[in-house]
Amino acid sequence: MSELPVAGSTLALARPGAIAGGEDPSAWAGELAQIAELGFGHVDLVSAWVSPGELDQARLDQLGESLSTAGLDLAGVSLVRASVIDPDDGDANLELTHATLEATARLGAPSLSIGFHRPLQGAQLEGPFWMSPAPLDDAGEANFAKAIDRVGEVSLRAAELGLEVSLELHEGTLLDRGERLRHILDTVGAGNLGINLDLGNLVRVPGRQVESWQETLAACAADVNYTHLKNYVRLEDPAGGLSLSAPCGVADGEIDYRTVVGALVTAGYRGPLCIEHYGGDPFWVMRQGRDYLESLPSVRSVRQP
């Protein structure tokens, strides 16, 4: 993989109500071509579109062929809303995570991103999901121990397969602030385990932020091994306690990605910059975001021969 490749995301292809594993494998190459036509050479394969861990080998090989036909290399695979510490489905999600590791290796991707966020439910399905209350992870000692044990198990198998594992920052979970990420990473102690620095997930919260994106960046930068980049406009009414957020272009919101990417490069990060977006035309936002990121001095300096 080239250094600091800017990648599109298959979130742009996800359809509400789509069958897990994809609706029509014969359409995969055409759908992926929409991302390639924007000028991307890499893509983040997000399980909200096609879940590789749920495919048999024949369909998994067909997915690989579809990526090749579209001219896209995998920046990585992201398994979302399949928390290994989900109080109801944690065991099944751990099994799915292992299956996704095997599929990631078969597809030739370098890494798997996982998180502790759970499936959308209730009011989250009726409007912008991040503005509605979501189940909160138990932050007790026993649940941290369970998270550390299961992340360690996943990291060990990933190392055997030659893969990296990345823990995605996400609001309402044990991965919602730098201190918690540091605790899990340091306790697991796996050399192939790092952080997916999805700062947008933390900035969009409807209430008070646990910490600023600058604080999270400072705590996590040295251990980032994957990135989801998206941005939000955030408006707050301190007197009334109201906070509202809405998706926007990578360069236009609360998070200053010139600062973020510069800090990551300084810390030694050379992995992909994967652009996500919710709402509107995600293809246009990804294209604009790619142009913006590739214009940054920190990105250009790394890519100089």
C-alpha positions as CSV (number, residue, x, y, z in Angstrom):
1,M,0.0,0.0,0.0
2,S,1.3,3.5,-0.8
3,E,1.9,5.9,2.1
4,L,-1.2,7.8,3.3
5,P,-3.6,6.6,0.5
6,V,-6.9,8.5,0.6
7,A,-9.7,5.9,0.4
8,G,-13.4,5.9,-0.3
9,S,-15.9,4.0,1.8
10,T,-18.5,1.4,1.0
11,L,-20.8,3.2,3.4
12,A,-21.7,5.3,0.4
13,L,-23.1,2.1,-1.1
14,A,-25.0,0.8,1.9
15,R,-28.7,0.7,1.4
16,P,-31.3,0.7,4.3
17,G,-32.7,-2.8,4.7
18,A,-30.0,-4.4,2.6
19,I,-29.6,-8.2,3.2
20,A,-26.4,-9.0,5.2
21,G,-23.8,-10.0,2.8
22,G,-25.1,-8.0,-0.1
23,E,-28.3,-8.1,-2.1
24,D,-26.9,-8.9,-5.5
25,P,-23.3,-10.2,-5.9
26,S,-23.5,-9.6,-9.7
27,A,-23.9,-5.9,-9.0
28,W,-20.9,-5.5,-6.7
29,A,-18.3,-4.6,-9.4
30,G,-20.7,-1.9,-10.8
31,E,-21.3,-0.5,-7.4
32,L,-17.7,-0.4,-6.5
33,A,-16.9,1.3,-9.8
34,Q,-18.8,4.4,-8.6
35,I,-16.1,4.8,-6.0
36,A,-13.3,4.2,-8.4
37,E,-14.8,6.8,-10.8
38,L,-14.3,9.4,-8.2
39,G,-10.5,8.9,-8.5
40,F,-10.0,6.6,-5.6
41,G,-7.6,3.6,-5.9
42,H,-8.4,2.3,-2.4
43,V,-11.5,1.6,-0.5
44,D,-12.5,0.8,3.1
45,L,-14.8,-2.3,2.9
46,V,-17.5,-1.6,5.6
47,S,-19.7,-4.5,6.6
48,A,-22.8,-2.3,6.5
49,W,-22.6,-2.8,2.7
50,V,-21.2,-6.3,2.4
51,S,-20.1,-8.3,5.5
52,P,-17.2,-10.5,4.3
53,G,-17.3,-12.6,7.4
54,E,-20.8,-13.8,6.4
55,L,-19.9,-14.9,2.9
56,D,-19.0,-18.4,1.8
57,Q,-15.6,-18.8,0.0
58,A,-17.2,-18.7,-3.5
59,R,-18.9,-15.4,-2.8
60,L,-15.9,-14.0,-1.0
61,D,-13.8,-14.8,-4.1
62,Q,-16.4,-13.0,-6.1
63,L,-16.1,-10.0,-3.9
64,G,-12.3,-10.0,-4.5
65,E,-12.9,-10.2,-8.2
66,S,-15.3,-7.3,-8.1
67,L,-12.8,-5.2,-6.3
68,S,-10.2,-6.1,-8.9
69,T,-12.6,-5.3,-11.8
70,A,-13.3,-1.9,-10.3
71,G,-9.6,-1.2,-9.9
72,L,-9.7,-0.9,-6.2
73,D,-7.3,-2.1,-3.5
74,L,-8.5,-2.6,0.0
75,A,-7.3,-0.1,2.5
76,G,-8.8,-2.4,5.2
77,V,-12.0,-4.0,6.3
78,S,-14.3,-2.4,8.9
79,L,-16.7,-4.6,10.9
80,V,-19.3,-2.3,12.4
81,R,-22.0,-2.7,15.1
82,A,-20.8,-6.2,16.0
83,S,-19.5,-5.6,19.5
84,V,-17.7,-8.5,21.1
85,I,-18.9,-7.2,24.5
86,D,-22.6,-6.7,23.5
87,P,-24.5,-8.0,26.6
88,D,-26.8,-10.1,24.3
89,D,-24.9,-10.9,21.2
90,G,-21.3,-10.7,22.3
91,D,-20.5,-14.4,21.8
92,A,-22.0,-14.4,18.3
93,N,-20.2,-11.2,17.4
94,L,-16.9,-12.7,18.6
95,E,-17.5,-15.6,16.3
96,L,-18.3,-13.2,13.4
97,T,-15.2,-11.2,14.2
98,H,-13.1,-14.3,13.8
99,A,-14.8,-15.2,10.6
100,T,-14.2,-11.6,9.4
101,L,-10.5,-11.9,10.2
102,E,-10.2,-15.0,8.0
103,A,-12.1,-13.3,5.2
104,T,-9.9,-10.2,5.6
105,A,-6.8,-12.3,5.1
106,R,-8.3,-14.1,2.1
107,L,-9.2,-10.8,0.5
108,G,-5.6,-9.6,1.0
109,A,-6.5,-6.6,3.1
110,P,-3.9,-5.5,5.7
111,S,-6.2,-4.8,8.7
112,L,-9.5,-5.2,10.4
113,S,-11.2,-2.4,12.3
114,I,-13.7,-3.4,15.0
115,G,-15.7,-1.4,17.6
116,F,-18.1,-1.8,20.5
117,H,-21.0,0.1,19.0
118,R,-24.3,-1.8,18.8
119,P,-27.0,-2.1,16.1
120,L,-29.3,0.8,15.7
121,Q,-32.6,0.5,17.5
122,G,-35.8,2.5,18.5
123,A,-35.6,6.2,17.9
124,Q,-32.2,5.8,16.2
125,L,-34.0,4.3,13.2
126,E,-36.3,7.3,12.8
127,G,-33.9,10.2,12.3
128,P,-30.2,11.1,12.6
129,F,-29.2,8.1,14.8
130,W,-26.4,10.0,16.6
131,M,-29.0,12.5,18.0
132,S,-31.0,9.7,19.8
133,P,-30.0,7.9,23.0
134,A,-28.1,4.7,22.4
135,P,-27.3,1.9,24.8
136,L,-24.2,2.7,26.9
137,D,-21.5,0.2,27.6
138,D,-21.1,-0.9,31.2
139,A,-17.9,0.9,32.3
140,G,-17.3,-1.4,35.3
141,E,-14.1,-3.4,35.9
142,A,-15.6,-6.7,34.8
143,N,-16.7,-5.4,31.4
144,F,-13.3,-3.8,30.8
145,A,-11.7,-7.2,31.7
146,K,-14.0,-8.9,29.2
147,A,-13.2,-6.4,26.5
148,I,-9.4,-6.8,27.1
149,D,-9.7,-10.6,27.0
150,R,-11.7,-10.7,23.8
151,V,-9.7,-8.0,22.0
152,G,-6.5,-9.8,23.0
153,E,-8.0,-13.0,21.5
154,V,-8.8,-11.3,18.3
155,S,-5.4,-9.6,18.1
156,L,-3.6,-12.9,18.6
157,R,-5.4,-14.6,15.7
158,A,-4.9,-11.5,13.6
159,A,-1.2,-11.6,14.2
160,E,-1.1,-15.3,13.1
161,L,-2.8,-14.1,9.9
162,G,-0.4,-11.2,9.4
163,L,-3.1,-8.6,10.1
164,E,-3.4,-5.5,12.2
165,V,-6.5,-4.8,14.4
166,S,-7.8,-1.3,15.0
167,L,-10.3,-0.2,17.7
168,E,-12.7,2.4,16.4
169,L,-13.5,5.4,18.6
170,H,-17.3,5.6,19.1
171,E,-19.6,7.5,21.4
172,G,-21.3,5.6,24.2
173,T,-18.8,2.8,24.3
174,L,-15.7,1.8,26.2
175,L,-13.9,3.4,23.2
176,D,-15.2,6.9,23.7
177,R,-12.1,8.7,25.1
178,G,-8.4,8.5,25.0
179,E,-7.9,7.3,28.5
180,R,-10.0,4.2,28.0
181,L,-8.3,3.4,24.7
182,R,-4.9,3.7,26.3
183,H,-6.0,1.4,29.1
184,I,-7.2,-1.3,26.7
185,L,-4.2,-1.1,24.4
186,D,-1.7,-1.1,27.2
187,T,-3.3,-4.0,29.0
188,V,-3.6,-6.1,25.9
189,G,-0.1,-5.2,24.9
190,A,-0.3,-6.6,21.3
191,G,2.0,-5.1,18.8
192,N,-0.6,-5.4,16.0
193,L,-3.3,-3.6,17.9
194,G,-4.0,0.1,17.4
195,I,-6.6,2.8,17.2
196,N,-9.0,3.8,14.4
197,L,-9.1,7.5,15.0
198,D,-12.8,8.2,14.1
199,L,-13.0,11.6,15.8
200,G,-16.3,12.4,14.0
201,N,-18.1,9.8,16.1
202,L,-17.2,11.7,19.3
203,V,-17.8,15.2,18.0
204,R,-21.4,14.6,16.9
205,V,-22.8,13.7,20.3
206,P,-26.0,15.6,21.2
207,G,-24.9,16.4,24.8
208,R,-21.7,17.5,26.4
209,Q,-18.5,16.0,24.9
210,V,-16.5,13.7,27.1
211,E,-13.3,15.4,25.9
212,S,-12.4,17.7,23.0
213,W,-11.1,16.2,19.7
214,Q,-7.8,17.9,20.5
215,E,-7.5,16.0,23.7
216,T,-8.4,12.7,22.1
217,L,-5.9,13.3,19.3
218,A,-3.1,14.0,21.8
219,A,-3.9,10.8,23.8
220,C,-4.2,8.5,20.7
221,A,-1.9,9.8,17.9
222,A,1.0,7.6,18.7
223,D,-1.1,4.4,18.4
224,V,-3.3,5.1,15.4
225,N,-3.1,2.4,12.7
226,Y,-6.3,3.2,10.8
227,T,-8.5,6.3,10.3
228,H,-12.1,7.0,9.4
229,L,-12.5,10.7,8.6
230,K,-15.8,12.5,8.6
231,N,-16.8,15.9,10.0
232,Y,-19.8,17.6,11.6
233,V,-21.0,21.1,12.2
234,R,-21.8,21.4,15.9
235,L,-24.0,24.1,17.4
236,E,-24.4,24.5,21.1
237,D,-26.7,26.5,23.3
238,P,-25.0,26.5,26.7
239,A,-27.9,28.3,28.5
240,G,-30.4,25.8,27.3
241,G,-28.1,22.7,27.3
242,L,-29.0,22.0,23.6
243,S,-26.4,20.6,21.2
244,L,-27.1,19.9,17.6
245,S,-24.8,18.4,14.9
246,A,-25.1,17.7,11.2
247,P,-22.7,16.0,8.7
248,C,-20.6,18.2,6.5
249,G,-17.5,18.0,4.3
250,V,-14.2,16.9,5.7
251,A,-12.8,20.4,5.6
252,D,-15.8,22.2,6.8
253,G,-16.8,21.1,10.3
254,E,-15.7,21.1,13.9
255,I,-12.6,19.0,13.4
256,D,-9.5,20.7,11.8
257,Y,-8.1,17.8,9.7
258,R,-5.1,19.9,8.7
259,T,-4.0,19.7,12.3
260,V,-5.1,16.1,12.8
261,V,-3.3,14.7,9.7
262,G,-0.2,16.8,10.5
263,A,-0.1,15.3,14.0
264,L,-0.6,11.8,12.8
265,V,2.2,12.2,10.2
266,T,4.5,13.6,12.9
267,A,3.7,10.6,15.1
268,G,4.7,8.3,12.2
269,Y,1.3,7.3,10.8
270,R,1.5,6.2,7.1
271,G,-1.8,4.3,6.8
272,P,-5.0,5.1,4.9
273,L,-7.2,8.1,5.3
274,C,-10.7,6.7,4.8
275,I,-13.4,9.2,4.1
276,E,-17.0,8.6,5.4
277,H,-20.1,10.7,5.1
278,Y,-23.8,10.4,6.2
279,G,-26.6,12.2,4.3
280,G,-26.7,14.1,1.1
281,D,-24.5,13.0,-1.7
282,P,-21.7,10.9,0.0
283,F,-19.9,10.5,-3.4
284,W,-19.5,14.2,-3.8
285,V,-18.3,14.7,-0.2
286,M,-15.8,11.9,-0.6
287,R,-14.5,13.4,-3.8
288,Q,-14.1,16.9,-2.3
289,G,-12.5,15.3,0.8
290,R,-10.0,13.5,-1.3
291,D,-8.9,16.7,-3.0
292,Y,-8.6,18.5,0.3
293,L,-6.6,15.8,2.0
294,E,-4.2,15.4,-0.9
295,S,-3.6,19.2,-0.9
296,L,-2.4,19.1,2.7
297,P,1.4,19.8,3.1
298,S,1.7,16.9,5.6
299,V,0.4,14.4,3.0
300,R,2.4,15.8,0.1
301,S,5.6,15.7,2.2
302,V,5.2,12.0,2.9
303,R,4.5,11.2,-0.7
304,Q,7.5,13.1,-2.1
305,P,10.0,10.7,-3.8
